[in-house]
Amino acid sequence: MSTPGTRTGLTATVVRLKLSLLRNGLRQSGGRRAAYLASAVVTLLFAALQVLGLVLLRGTAHADSLVVLLAAVLGLGWAVMPLFFPSGDETLDPTRLVMLPLRPRPLVRALLTASLVGIGPLFTLCLFAGSVVTVARGAAAYAVGVVAVVLGLLVCVAFARAVAAANVRLLTSRRGRDLAVLSGLVVAIGAQVVNFGAQRLGSAGLGQLDPAADVLRWVPPASALGAVHSVSGGDHATAALQLALSVAALAALIAVWARHLTRLMTSPDASTLPGAAGAARERSSTRLGRLLPGGRTGTVMERSLRYVWRDPKTKAAWVTSLAIGLIVPVFNAVQGTGSVYFACFAAGMLGIQMYNQFGQDTSAFWMVAMTISSPRDAYAELRARALALLVITLPYAAAVTVLTAGLLGDWARLPEALGLSFALLGAMLATGAWTSARFPYSIPQEGYKNVAPGQAGLAWISIFGGMVAAALLCSPVIAAAVWIHTGADAERWSPLLLPVGTVWGAGLAYAGLRLAAPRTAARLPEILTAVSKA
């Protein structure tokens, strides 16, 4: 049985372990130490600016709604942080302690205390403290504010720990590495959302936050700050209920965390055991194969689609292209500053996936090379890869174009925009096939770099040179669109750009694949050497 002294000793030991892990990590290299210090300085400066901004908002109408929304966003950030940054804290994986004779409750207490050490908790503490200064009125409100800051911080940390414990098997698996690779995409999308929200707030004011804040002030950890506002208004009963909700949420999160912790410490890792999941995935793959054409075309298409689903780097590239290709036209359309032609951005982003087709094979390209003995075989290989790409890109580009036109209400230019998108997609398939054979480069499987050392120049030439060439190849369709709109019968001739652009894009893709096939067949050794450097 553990005594209070041993519980205190365990907490101190885990805190020292956290500090030792941090210190030893910084000792590994000067670059890592410099990056950590730079991130710490930037984070603290940003926190100081946020606190200053919150203090300056004191007395402003509807400031309490902004504070409540900020607390809710902080809680959400803490919840998803372990999913996208699993390696940011070595103590997030409790299975490292499975061989030690530790009980769940003392371990939960020790890990919760250790979680308060770091830049993230300090940043959260500063924002909660600044929020209290913004909404507190009177000594009672400040007293409740101290409790609210502690409760809010503990709820955020406990939320992160509970999510990490519930998904620790995922975070240490290949899918967990996929999530880590996609973290940059989450940050990019979040930045776009924040930018869009800031523009709306700047034009319409903070008052439009009131409906959402009225709901979120009852959701922990925002309810803790809602209690401070309630006490400032003299509503002590409501404040007590809001604090009670935060306490109840903290207790529930700790209970969930402890239950998952007990399961992790006492049960085997099911991910290493053969089961029905593997058979189900195999059956799903078989069904996919039946939907695809027969022969080499279907085999290559299935392999390419498997890369999209299973390979972390390929999946990250695809998800990034899909998301950004949707965000740019849709966000601009929602803000009223866009155009239906912005939908071509989706086709451009997806067309990039045709570039460096052999780089995703890495050293396994030798198996592909063994099946290519003539330009005809190379054409079949490239055509199948292009068809696999079109299975996703063609309907997606069309859907983004229709959505953009609907948001703008510009249905008259929908056929024209679709024609331009299809022409651009076909041009990028053509240039992508040619540059894949002429400028192949290797993609490292580990880390965040997408180009092997010494091949950055090849990547720049392949992608940006191909994009410029694709734009030039589309210039006849673009010129036709400009010419039509300079005439008096633009509405009459504009729909013709849909079949014209589609035929032009298909012709460019066919010609590009035909031109790239002989070069691919003649450069198989050079391609294998280039893609095997990582």
C-alpha positions as CSV (number, residue, x, y, z in Angstrom):
1,M,0.0,0.0,0.0
2,S,1.3,3.5,-0.9
3,T,1.6,6.1,1.8
4,P,1.3,9.9,1.4
5,G,5.1,10.1,1.5
6,T,5.5,7.6,-1.4
7,R,2.8,9.4,-3.4
8,T,4.6,12.7,-3.0
9,G,7.9,11.0,-3.9
10,L,6.3,9.5,-7.0
11,T,5.1,12.9,-8.1
12,A,8.5,14.5,-7.6
13,T,10.2,11.7,-9.4
14,V,7.9,12.0,-12.4
15,V,8.4,15.8,-12.5
16,R,12.2,15.3,-12.4
17,L,11.8,12.7,-15.2
18,K,10.0,15.2,-17.3
19,L,12.7,17.8,-16.7
20,S,15.4,15.2,-17.5
21,L,13.8,14.2,-20.7
22,L,13.5,17.8,-21.7
23,R,17.1,18.6,-20.8
24,N,18.5,15.4,-22.5
25,G,16.5,16.2,-25.6
26,L,18.1,19.6,-25.8
27,R,21.5,18.2,-25.4
28,Q,21.2,16.0,-28.5
29,S,22.1,18.8,-31.0
30,G,22.6,22.5,-31.2
31,G,19.9,22.8,-33.8
32,R,17.3,21.2,-31.6
33,R,18.3,23.4,-28.7
34,A,18.1,26.6,-30.9
35,A,14.7,25.5,-32.3
36,Y,13.3,25.0,-28.8
37,L,14.6,28.3,-27.5
38,A,13.3,30.1,-30.5
39,S,9.9,28.5,-30.2
40,A,9.8,29.3,-26.4
41,V,10.7,33.0,-27.1
42,V,8.1,33.3,-29.8
43,T,5.4,31.6,-27.7
44,L,6.1,33.7,-24.7
45,L,6.1,36.9,-26.8
46,F,2.8,35.8,-28.4
47,A,1.4,35.1,-25.0
48,A,2.4,38.5,-23.7
49,L,0.8,40.2,-26.7
50,Q,-2.4,38.2,-26.1
51,V,-2.5,39.1,-22.4
52,L,-1.9,42.8,-23.3
53,G,-4.7,42.6,-25.9
54,L,-7.1,41.0,-23.4
55,V,-6.3,43.6,-20.7
56,L,-6.9,46.4,-23.2
57,L,-10.4,44.9,-24.0
58,R,-11.4,45.4,-20.3
59,G,-14.6,47.4,-20.3
60,T,-15.3,46.7,-24.0
61,A,-18.8,45.6,-24.8
62,H,-19.1,41.8,-25.5
63,A,-15.5,41.2,-24.4
64,D,-16.8,38.4,-22.1
65,S,-18.1,36.5,-25.2
66,L,-14.6,36.7,-26.8
67,V,-13.0,35.4,-23.6
68,V,-15.4,32.5,-23.3
69,L,-14.8,31.6,-27.0
70,L,-11.1,31.8,-26.5
71,A,-11.2,29.4,-23.5
72,A,-13.3,26.9,-25.6
73,V,-10.7,27.1,-28.4
74,L,-7.9,26.5,-25.9
75,G,-9.7,23.4,-24.6
76,L,-10.2,22.1,-28.1
77,G,-6.5,22.7,-28.9
78,W,-5.4,20.7,-25.8
79,A,-7.7,17.9,-26.8
80,V,-6.4,17.5,-30.4
81,M,-2.7,18.3,-29.6
82,P,-1.7,14.7,-28.6
83,L,-3.2,13.4,-31.9
84,F,-1.0,15.5,-34.1
85,F,2.0,16.0,-31.9
86,P,2.5,12.7,-30.2
87,S,6.2,13.1,-29.9
88,G,6.1,16.5,-28.2
89,D,6.0,14.9,-24.7
90,E,7.7,11.6,-24.0
91,T,5.5,11.1,-20.9
92,L,2.3,11.0,-23.0
93,D,2.9,7.3,-23.5
94,P,2.3,5.6,-20.1
95,T,3.1,2.1,-21.5
96,R,6.8,3.0,-21.0
97,L,6.1,2.6,-17.3
98,V,4.2,-0.7,-17.6
99,M,6.9,-2.8,-15.9
100,L,7.0,-0.6,-12.8
101,P,4.9,-1.5,-9.7
102,L,2.7,1.6,-9.9
103,R,-1.0,2.1,-9.0
104,P,-3.3,4.1,-11.3
105,R,-4.3,6.8,-8.9
106,P,-0.8,7.9,-7.7
107,L,0.4,7.6,-11.3
108,V,-2.5,9.8,-12.5
109,R,-1.6,12.4,-9.9
110,A,2.1,12.4,-10.8
111,L,1.5,12.6,-14.5
112,L,-1.0,15.4,-14.1
113,T,1.5,17.4,-12.1
114,A,4.2,16.7,-14.6
115,S,1.9,17.9,-17.4
116,L,1.9,21.4,-15.8
117,V,5.6,21.7,-16.7
118,G,6.3,23.2,-20.1
119,I,5.7,26.0,-22.5
120,G,2.1,25.0,-23.4
121,P,0.8,25.1,-19.8
122,L,2.5,28.4,-19.2
123,F,1.0,29.8,-22.4
124,T,-2.5,28.6,-21.3
125,L,-2.0,30.0,-17.8
126,C,-1.2,33.4,-19.2
127,L,-4.3,33.5,-21.5
128,F,-6.6,32.4,-18.7
129,A,-5.1,35.0,-16.3
130,G,-5.5,37.7,-19.0
131,S,-9.1,36.6,-19.6
132,V,-9.9,36.9,-15.9
133,V,-8.5,40.5,-15.8
134,T,-10.8,41.3,-18.8
135,V,-14.1,40.1,-17.2
136,A,-13.5,40.4,-13.4
137,R,-15.3,43.2,-11.5
138,G,-14.7,43.3,-7.8
139,A,-12.8,41.4,-5.2
140,A,-15.2,38.4,-5.3
141,A,-14.8,38.1,-9.0
142,Y,-11.0,38.1,-8.7
143,A,-11.1,35.5,-6.0
144,V,-13.3,33.3,-8.2
145,G,-10.9,34.1,-11.1
146,V,-8.0,32.5,-9.3
147,V,-10.0,29.3,-8.9
148,A,-11.2,29.5,-12.5
149,V,-7.6,29.8,-13.8
150,V,-6.5,26.7,-11.9
151,L,-9.6,24.7,-12.9
152,G,-9.4,25.7,-16.5
153,L,-5.7,24.8,-16.8
154,L,-6.3,21.4,-15.1
155,V,-9.3,20.6,-17.3
156,C,-7.2,21.4,-20.4
157,V,-4.3,19.2,-19.2
158,A,-6.5,16.4,-18.1
159,F,-8.3,16.5,-21.5
160,A,-5.0,16.1,-23.3
161,R,-4.0,13.2,-21.1
162,A,-7.3,11.4,-21.4
163,V,-7.2,11.7,-25.2
164,A,-3.6,10.5,-25.3
165,A,-4.3,7.5,-23.1
166,A,-7.3,6.5,-25.1
167,N,-5.4,6.7,-28.4
168,V,-1.9,5.7,-27.3
169,R,-1.9,2.5,-29.5
170,L,-2.9,4.7,-32.4
171,L,-0.2,7.3,-31.7
172,T,2.6,4.8,-31.6
173,S,1.5,3.1,-34.8
174,R,1.8,3.9,-38.5
175,R,-1.5,5.8,-38.4
176,G,-0.2,7.9,-35.6
177,R,2.8,8.9,-37.7
178,D,0.3,9.7,-40.5
179,L,-1.4,12.1,-38.1
180,A,1.9,13.7,-37.1
181,V,2.7,14.3,-40.8
182,L,-0.7,16.0,-41.3
183,S,-0.2,18.3,-38.3
184,G,1.1,21.1,-40.7
185,L,-2.2,20.8,-42.6
186,V,-4.2,21.3,-39.4
187,V,-2.2,24.4,-38.6
188,A,-2.7,25.8,-42.1
189,I,-6.5,25.2,-42.0
190,G,-6.7,26.7,-38.5
191,A,-4.8,29.8,-39.7
192,Q,-7.3,30.2,-42.5
193,V,-10.2,29.8,-40.1
194,V,-8.7,32.3,-37.7
195,N,-8.1,34.8,-40.5
196,F,-11.6,34.4,-41.8
197,G,-13.0,34.9,-38.3
198,A,-10.9,37.9,-37.6
199,Q,-12.1,39.6,-40.8
200,R,-15.7,38.9,-39.9
201,L,-15.2,40.3,-36.4
202,G,-13.5,43.3,-37.7
203,S,-16.4,44.1,-40.0
204,A,-19.3,43.1,-37.8
205,G,-18.0,43.5,-34.2
206,L,-17.8,41.2,-31.2
207,G,-21.6,41.2,-30.8
208,Q,-22.0,38.3,-33.2
209,L,-20.1,36.1,-30.8
210,D,-22.9,36.3,-28.2
211,P,-25.0,33.3,-29.4
212,A,-22.1,31.0,-29.4
213,A,-20.8,32.3,-26.1
214,D,-24.2,31.8,-24.4
215,V,-23.8,28.1,-25.1
216,L,-20.1,27.7,-24.5
217,R,-20.1,29.5,-21.2
218,W,-21.7,26.2,-19.9
219,V,-19.1,24.0,-21.5
220,P,-15.8,23.4,-19.5
221,P,-13.2,24.8,-19.5
222,A,-15.0,28.0,-20.7
223,S,-17.6,27.6,-17.9
224,A,-14.9,28.5,-15.4
225,L,-14.4,31.9,-17.0
226,G,-18.2,32.2,-17.4
227,A,-18.3,31.9,-13.6
228,V,-16.1,34.9,-13.3
229,H,-18.4,37.0,-15.5
230,S,-21.4,35.8,-13.5
231,V,-19.9,36.8,-10.2
232,S,-19.1,40.2,-11.7
233,G,-22.7,40.6,-12.6
234,G,-23.9,39.6,-9.1
235,D,-25.3,36.2,-10.2
236,H,-23.5,34.0,-7.6
237,A,-25.8,31.0,-8.1
238,T,-25.0,30.7,-11.8
239,A,-21.3,31.2,-11.0
240,A,-21.4,28.3,-8.5
241,L,-23.1,26.1,-11.1
242,Q,-20.6,26.9,-13.8
243,L,-17.7,26.2,-11.4
244,A,-19.4,22.9,-10.4
245,L,-19.5,22.0,-14.1
246,S,-15.8,22.5,-14.5
247,V,-15.1,20.5,-11.3
248,A,-17.3,17.7,-12.6
249,A,-15.6,17.7,-16.0
250,L,-12.2,17.5,-14.3
251,A,-13.3,14.6,-12.2
252,A,-14.8,12.8,-15.2
253,L,-11.7,13.3,-17.4
254,I,-9.5,12.0,-14.6
255,A,-11.7,9.0,-14.2
256,V,-11.7,8.3,-17.9
257,W,-7.9,8.8,-17.9
258,A,-7.4,6.4,-15.0
259,R,-9.6,3.7,-16.6
260,H,-7.7,3.8,-19.9
261,L,-4.4,3.9,-17.9
262,T,-5.4,0.7,-16.0
263,R,-6.4,-1.0,-19.2
264,L,-3.1,0.0,-20.9
265,M,-1.0,-1.3,-17.9
266,T,-2.8,-4.6,-17.6
267,S,-3.8,-5.7,-21.1
268,P,-1.7,-6.8,-24.1
269,D,-1.2,-4.7,-27.2
270,A,-4.0,-6.0,-29.5
271,S,-2.4,-4.3,-32.5
272,T,0.3,-7.1,-32.6
273,L,-2.3,-9.9,-32.6
274,P,-3.8,-11.3,-35.8
275,G,-7.5,-10.8,-36.0
276,A,-10.4,-10.0,-38.2
277,A,-9.2,-6.5,-39.0
278,G,-6.5,-7.7,-41.3
279,A,-8.9,-10.0,-43.1
280,A,-11.5,-7.2,-43.4
281,R,-8.9,-4.9,-45.0
282,E,-7.9,-7.7,-47.4
283,R,-11.5,-8.2,-48.4
284,S,-11.9,-4.5,-48.9
285,S,-8.8,-4.5,-51.1
286,T,-10.2,-7.3,-53.1
287,R,-13.5,-5.5,-53.7
288,L,-11.5,-2.5,-54.9
289,G,-9.6,-4.7,-57.4
290,R,-12.9,-5.9,-58.8
291,L,-14.1,-2.4,-59.5
292,L,-10.9,-1.5,-61.5
293,P,-10.1,-2.6,-65.1
294,G,-8.3,-5.9,-65.7
295,G,-4.7,-6.5,-66.6
296,R,-1.8,-4.1,-65.9
297,T,-4.0,-1.0,-65.8
298,G,-6.1,-2.3,-62.9
299,T,-3.1,-3.6,-61.0
300,V,-1.2,-0.3,-61.3
301,M,-4.2,1.7,-60.4
302,E,-4.8,-0.4,-57.3
303,R,-1.2,0.0,-56.2
304,S,-1.3,3.8,-56.7
305,L,-4.6,4.1,-54.7
306,R,-3.0,2.0,-51.9
307,Y,-0.1,4.4,-51.8
308,V,-2.6,7.2,-51.3
309,W,-4.3,5.4,-48.4
310,R,-1.3,3.7,-46.7
311,D,1.9,5.7,-47.4
312,P,2.2,8.5,-44.9
313,K,4.0,11.0,-47.2
314,T,1.7,10.3,-50.1
315,K,-1.3,10.5,-47.9
316,A,-0.1,13.8,-46.4
317,A,0.5,15.3,-49.9
318,W,-3.0,14.2,-51.1
319,V,-4.8,15.5,-48.0
320,T,-3.0,18.8,-48.2
321,S,-3.8,19.3,-51.8
322,L,-7.5,18.3,-51.3
323,A,-7.8,20.7,-48.4
324,I,-6.0,23.7,-49.8
325,G,-7.7,23.2,-53.2
326,L,-11.0,23.5,-51.4
327,I,-10.1,26.2,-48.9
328,V,-8.8,28.9,-51.3
329,P,-11.8,29.1,-53.6
330,V,-14.5,28.5,-50.9
331,F,-13.1,30.9,-48.3
332,N,-12.7,33.6,-50.9
333,A,-16.2,33.0,-52.1
334,V,-17.6,33.1,-48.6
335,Q,-15.8,36.4,-47.9
336,G,-17.3,37.8,-51.1
337,T,-13.9,38.5,-52.7
338,G,-13.6,35.4,-54.8
339,S,-14.3,34.3,-58.4
340,V,-15.6,31.1,-59.9
341,Y,-12.2,30.9,-61.7
342,F,-10.5,30.4,-58.3
343,A,-11.9,26.8,-58.5
344,C,-9.1,26.1,-61.0
345,F,-6.9,26.2,-57.9
346,A,-8.2,22.8,-56.9
347,A,-7.3,21.2,-60.3
348,G,-3.8,22.8,-60.0
349,M,-3.2,21.5,-56.5
350,L,-4.4,18.0,-57.4
351,G,-2.5,17.9,-60.7
352,I,0.7,18.4,-58.7
353,Q,0.3,14.8,-57.5
354,M,1.2,13.6,-61.0
355,Y,4.7,15.0,-60.6
356,N,7.5,12.6,-59.4
357,Q,5.3,9.6,-59.8
358,F,8.3,7.2,-59.3
359,G,9.6,9.0,-56.2
360,Q,6.9,7.5,-54.0
361,D,8.1,4.0,-55.0
362,T,11.6,4.7,-53.6
363,S,14.0,1.8,-54.0
364,A,11.1,-0.6,-54.7
365,F,10.9,1.0,-58.2
366,W,13.2,-1.9,-59.3
367,M,10.1,-4.1,-59.3
368,V,8.3,-1.7,-61.6
369,A,11.4,-1.4,-63.8
370,M,11.5,-5.2,-64.3
371,T,8.0,-5.1,-65.9
372,I,8.9,-2.4,-68.4
373,S,10.7,-3.6,-71.5
374,S,9.4,-1.2,-74.2
375,P,7.8,2.3,-74.5
376,R,4.5,0.5,-74.8
377,D,4.9,-0.9,-71.3
378,A,6.0,2.5,-70.0
379,Y,2.9,4.1,-71.6
380,A,0.7,1.5,-69.9
381,E,2.4,2.2,-66.5
382,L,2.0,6.0,-66.8
383,R,-1.5,5.8,-68.2
384,A,-2.7,3.6,-65.3
385,R,-1.1,6.0,-62.7
386,A,-2.8,8.9,-64.4
387,L,-6.2,7.1,-64.4
388,A,-5.8,6.4,-60.7
389,L,-5.2,10.1,-60.1
390,L,-8.2,11.0,-62.2
391,V,-10.4,8.7,-60.1
392,I,-10.0,11.2,-57.3
393,T,-9.1,14.5,-59.0
394,L,-11.8,14.7,-61.7
395,P,-14.9,14.5,-59.5
396,Y,-13.2,16.5,-56.8
397,A,-12.3,19.4,-59.1
398,A,-15.8,19.4,-60.5
399,A,-17.4,19.4,-57.0
400,V,-15.2,22.3,-55.9
401,T,-16.1,24.3,-59.0
402,V,-19.8,23.6,-58.6
403,L,-19.6,24.6,-54.9
404,T,-17.7,27.8,-55.6
405,A,-20.2,28.8,-58.3
406,G,-23.1,28.0,-55.9
407,L,-21.6,30.2,-53.1
408,L,-21.1,33.1,-55.5
409,G,-24.4,32.5,-57.4
410,D,-22.5,32.7,-60.6
411,W,-24.0,29.7,-62.4
412,A,-23.6,31.3,-65.8
413,R,-19.9,30.8,-65.7
414,L,-19.9,27.3,-64.3
415,P,-19.4,25.5,-67.7
416,E,-16.5,27.9,-68.5
417,A,-14.8,27.3,-65.2
418,L,-15.2,23.5,-65.5
419,G,-13.7,23.6,-69.0
420,L,-10.7,25.6,-67.7
421,S,-10.3,23.3,-64.7
422,F,-10.3,20.2,-66.9
423,A,-7.9,21.7,-69.4
424,L,-5.5,22.7,-66.6
425,L,-5.8,19.2,-65.1
426,G,-5.0,17.5,-68.4
427,A,-2.0,19.8,-68.9
428,M,-0.6,19.0,-65.5
429,L,-1.0,15.3,-66.2
430,A,1.0,15.7,-69.4
431,T,3.8,17.8,-67.8
432,G,3.8,15.6,-64.7
433,A,4.4,12.4,-66.7
434,W,7.3,14.0,-68.6
435,T,9.0,15.5,-65.5
436,S,8.5,12.2,-63.6
437,A,10.8,10.6,-66.2
438,R,13.1,13.5,-66.7
439,F,13.5,14.9,-63.2
440,P,12.8,12.1,-60.7
441,Y,13.9,12.5,-57.0
442,S,13.7,10.5,-53.8
443,I,11.2,11.1,-51.0
444,P,12.6,10.2,-47.5
445,Q,10.3,7.9,-45.6
446,E,11.3,9.3,-42.2
447,G,11.1,12.8,-41.0
448,Y,9.3,15.8,-42.5
449,K,11.5,16.4,-45.5
450,N,9.9,15.6,-48.9
451,V,13.2,15.7,-50.8
452,A,16.4,13.8,-50.3
453,P,19.5,15.9,-49.6
454,G,21.1,17.2,-52.8
455,Q,17.9,16.8,-54.9
456,A,16.1,20.0,-54.0
457,G,17.0,21.5,-57.3
458,L,15.4,18.6,-59.2
459,A,12.2,19.0,-57.1
460,W,12.0,22.7,-57.9
461,I,12.6,22.2,-61.6
462,S,10.1,19.3,-61.7
463,I,7.2,21.0,-59.9
464,F,7.5,24.7,-60.8
465,G,8.9,24.2,-64.3
466,G,6.0,21.8,-64.9
467,M,3.4,24.2,-63.5
468,V,4.7,27.0,-65.8
469,A,4.6,24.6,-68.8
470,A,1.1,23.5,-67.9
471,A,-0.1,27.1,-67.8
472,L,1.4,27.8,-71.2
473,L,-0.2,24.6,-72.6
474,C,-3.6,25.9,-71.3
475,S,-3.1,29.4,-72.8
476,P,-5.2,28.6,-75.9
477,V,-8.2,27.8,-73.7
478,I,-7.5,30.9,-71.5
479,A,-7.2,33.1,-74.6
480,A,-10.5,31.7,-75.9
481,A,-12.2,32.6,-72.7
482,V,-10.8,36.1,-72.8
483,W,-11.9,36.5,-76.4
484,I,-15.4,35.3,-75.7
485,H,-15.9,37.8,-72.9
486,T,-14.7,40.7,-75.0
487,G,-17.5,40.0,-77.5
488,A,-21.1,40.9,-77.3
489,D,-22.4,37.2,-77.2
490,A,-20.4,36.0,-74.2
491,E,-23.4,34.3,-72.6
492,R,-24.0,32.4,-75.9
493,W,-20.5,31.1,-76.5
494,S,-19.3,30.7,-72.9
495,P,-20.8,27.2,-72.4
496,L,-18.8,25.9,-75.4
497,L,-15.6,26.2,-73.2
498,L,-16.7,23.1,-71.3
499,P,-16.4,20.6,-74.2
500,V,-13.5,22.6,-75.7
501,G,-11.5,22.6,-72.4
502,T,-12.3,18.9,-71.7
503,V,-11.2,17.8,-75.2
504,W,-8.1,20.0,-75.0
505,G,-7.1,18.6,-71.5
506,A,-7.7,15.0,-72.7
507,G,-5.6,15.6,-75.8
508,L,-2.8,17.2,-73.8
509,A,-2.8,14.3,-71.3
510,Y,-2.6,11.7,-74.1
511,A,0.2,13.6,-75.9
512,G,2.1,14.0,-72.6
513,L,1.9,10.3,-71.8
514,R,3.0,9.3,-75.3
515,L,6.0,11.6,-75.2
516,A,7.0,10.6,-71.7
517,A,6.8,6.8,-72.3
518,P,9.9,6.4,-74.5
519,R,11.9,8.6,-72.2
520,T,10.8,6.5,-69.2
521,A,11.7,3.2,-70.9
522,A,15.1,4.6,-71.8
523,R,16.0,6.0,-68.4
524,L,15.0,3.2,-66.0
525,P,18.4,2.8,-64.4
526,E,18.7,6.6,-63.9
527,I,15.2,6.8,-62.4
528,L,16.0,3.9,-60.0
529,T,19.2,5.6,-58.9
530,A,17.5,8.9,-58.4
531,V,14.5,7.6,-56.4
532,S,16.7,5.3,-54.2
533,K,18.9,8.0,-52.6
534,A,16.7,8.5,-49.5
